[in-house]
């Protein structure tokens, strides 16, 4: 079986691009690696209809829990958005859909994510675990000055077990 250089390049380039575009650390640091996508979610983690977007950032979190606390190390890259501010929330589950999660409160820790000139940012958000918490998830959003809906958003693909 023979391979042409062009065929090999077509196979190798997507792998190299995927590896270079990843902002997750090489080691999971003994935590749970949680990829994030542009899916708008309610506070109970249910997806909001028509809440998907084509935002182009790469985001992930490494979730650690120890004793009565949880920490999310968040990694974010959006080359098209240098020097941009995002709000971050670490949300404990289960949570009622009627319970607010857009600011600090019981079961919700908030933080900031500010990209550098290349559109890359890292931050850590931590909280004490509430009784009954079985998982946590991360919500990243950029405010929209013209709407209550975020201009850009990313949420965990799944709640990390704690």
C-alpha positions in Angstrom: 0.0 0.0 0.0 1.4 3.4 -1.0 0.6 6.9 0.2 1.1 10.1 -1.7 2.5 13.1 0.2 -0.8 15.0 -0.5 -2.9 12.2 1.0 -0.6 12.0 4.1 -0.9 15.8 4.5 -4.7 15.7 4.3 -4.7 13.1 7.2 -2.0 14.8 9.3 -3.1 18.4 9.1 -6.4 18.0 10.9 -4.7 16.2 13.8 -2.0 18.9 14.1 -4.6 21.6 13.9 -6.7 19.9 16.6 -3.7 19.5 18.9 -2.5 23.1 18.3 -6.0 24.5 18.8 -6.6 22.7 22.1 -6.4 24.8 25.3 -6.7 21.9 27.7 -3.5 21.1 29.6 -1.6 18.0 28.6 -2.3 16.5 32.0 -5.7 16.5 33.6 -3.9 17.3 36.9 -5.8 14.5 38.6 -9.2 16.2 37.8 -12.0 15.7 35.4 -11.4 17.3 32.0 -14.7 18.8 30.8 -14.9 20.2 27.2 -17.3 23.1 26.6 -19.5 24.0 23.6 -21.6 26.9 22.6 -24.9 25.6 24.1 -27.0 27.9 26.1 -28.3 26.2 29.3 -30.8 26.9 32.0 -29.6 26.9 35.6 -30.7 23.2 35.9 -28.3 22.3 33.0 -31.1 21.7 30.6 -30.4 23.1 27.1 -32.5 26.1 26.1 -34.2 25.6 22.7 -32.6 27.7 19.9 -29.8 28.4 22.4 -27.0 27.0 20.2 -24.6 29.3 18.5 -21.6 29.2 16.2 -19.2 30.8 18.5 -15.7 29.8 17.7 -13.7 29.6 20.9 -12.1 26.5 22.3 -12.9 26.1 26.0 -12.4 23.4 28.6 -12.2 23.1 32.4 -10.4 20.7 34.7 -12.6 20.1 37.7 -11.1 19.1 41.1 -12.9 18.2 44.2 -11.4 17.5 47.6 -13.0 17.3 51.0 -15.7 20.0 51.0 -14.5 22.1 48.1 -14.5 22.2 44.3 -12.3 24.1 41.9 -12.5 24.6 38.1 -9.3 25.5 36.2 -10.8 27.1 33.0 -8.8 27.3 29.7 -10.2 29.5 26.9 -9.0 30.5 23.5 -10.7 32.8 21.0 -8.2 34.3 18.6 -10.9 36.6 17.1 -11.6 38.2 20.5 -8.4 39.7 22.0 -8.6 41.7 25.2 -12.2 40.6 25.8 -14.0 40.2 29.2 -16.2 37.1 29.9 -18.1 36.2 33.1 -17.7 32.7 34.5 -19.9 30.7 36.8 -19.2 27.4 38.5 -22.7 25.9 39.2 -23.4 23.1 41.5 -26.0 20.4 40.5 -28.7 19.4 41.0 -30.3 22.8 40.8 -33.8 23.9 40.2 -34.5 25.6 36.9 -36.1 28.4 38.9 -33.0 29.0 41.0 -30.9 31.9 39.7 -27.3 31.2 38.6 -26.2 34.4 36.9 -24.6 35.9 40.0 -22.9 34.8 43.2 -25.2 32.8 45.6 -25.6 29.5 47.2 -24.2 26.8 44.9 -22.8 29.4 42.4 -19.3 30.8 42.4 -18.5 33.5 39.9 -15.3 34.9 38.4 -13.8 36.7 35.4 -12.0 35.6 32.3 -10.1 38.3 30.4 -8.4 37.3 27.1 -4.9 38.6 26.3 -3.8 40.1 23.0 -3.9 36.7 21.4 -7.4 35.9 22.7 -6.2 33.3 25.3 -7.2 33.3 29.0 -7.1 31.0 32.0 -8.8 31.4 35.3 -9.7 29.4 38.4 -13.1 29.5 40.2 -13.7 27.6 43.4 -16.5 27.1 45.9 -17.4 25.1 49.0 -19.6 22.1 48.2 -23.2 22.3 49.3 -24.9 19.3 50.9 -26.5 17.2 48.2 -24.3 18.4 45.3 -23.5 15.5 42.9 -21.9 17.5 40.1 -20.7 20.9 38.9 -20.6 22.6 35.5 -19.2 25.8 34.1 -20.9 28.6 32.2 -18.8 31.2 30.3 -20.6 34.2 28.8 -19.9 37.6 27.3 -22.5 40.2 28.0 -24.6 41.7 25.2 -25.2 45.5 25.6 -28.4 45.2 23.5 -30.0 42.1 25.0 -30.4 40.1 28.2 -29.2 37.1 26.3 -25.4 36.7 26.2 -23.6 37.8 23.1 -21.4 34.7 23.3 -21.6 31.7 25.6 -20.0 28.3 26.4 -21.2 25.6 28.8 -19.8 22.3 30.0 -20.7 19.3 27.9 -21.6 17.4 31.1 -21.6 18.1 34.8 -18.4 16.7 36.4 -19.1 14.3 39.3 -17.9 15.5 42.7 
